């Protein structure tokens, strides 16, 4: 048995030293130290030895096992180091080689128009606000003087979340008027851009999801002339000097008097075409003097303060700004279209 252990030690150490891979080392570990390995087989036969021989043979067997385990560990470390060195050479990265150019995109035409609008109003002393898209009926309708039964509150026009018609996707950015009046000190000059939702059919100028920019001024002595002057200034800054506009009487529950402002169709120059539906004009926004009841419901005395408000469609603003004929192009994300801007 002593000769067997010595032979196993010599053969195993030589095989370990010659191993060229970790897989080969694992095979050697199983071959010599596994349950059916050579060293294990020798240990199982120790029962045939006399009691006097067993301690010496047991000690020798443990020494052989320890030597093999140490050799396996050392050779494994050598192979791992060699493998790492090989990978470092094969996968070396030359940092002096120019990298692949990264193509950067640019802002969407609608947001280019929004940035211009923000810049214009900030230059006039306005503050930009943001608000929730999931809104309460008290802000979307009640405090804007649109009582129960008003057509705008119908389920055919508004996306409701509950059967009581009290929670909805906001149909306008006008709720930010009320939120501003309830929280901000007077005088107030704000714009509030954001997404709004209505059950509109998709066509060249309509979409069930679109963007508005709400604007509001409240101060002493504010008149309709201030509203018209401000809006004409904004339109000329956006579309150029001499841009033709028209104001038409209209009705909104939260403004009195109310109006709509149109800009001459950029596609046909006022002659009439599919983009403007033959009218020669495209509705850009609704506006008016804030209704005294709306001021009162927000705790503002209408005998002391007055104000005006407007809501402008951002997509239509971008259409006129960049001479886009069909609103659907703004939402389709066709790269061939977007790369023009």
Secondary structure, DSSP 8 states (H G I E B T S, - for coil): -HHHHHHHHHHHHHHHHH--SHHHHHHHHHHHHSTTSHHHHHHHGGGGS-HHHHHHHHHHHHHHHHHHHHHHHHHHHHHHHHHHHHHHHHT---TTS-----------HHHHHHHHHHHHHHHTT-EE----SEEEHHHHTGGGT--TT-GGGSTTTS-BSSTTS-EEE-S-STHHHHHHHHHS-SSEEEEEEEEEE-----BTTB-SEEEEEEEEEEETT--HHHHHHHHHHHHHHHH-TT--EEEEEEEETTEEEEEEEEEE-TTTTTS--TTTTTSSEEEEEEEEEE-HHHHHHTT--TTT-EEEEEEEEHHHHHHHHHT-S-THHHHH--HHHHTT-
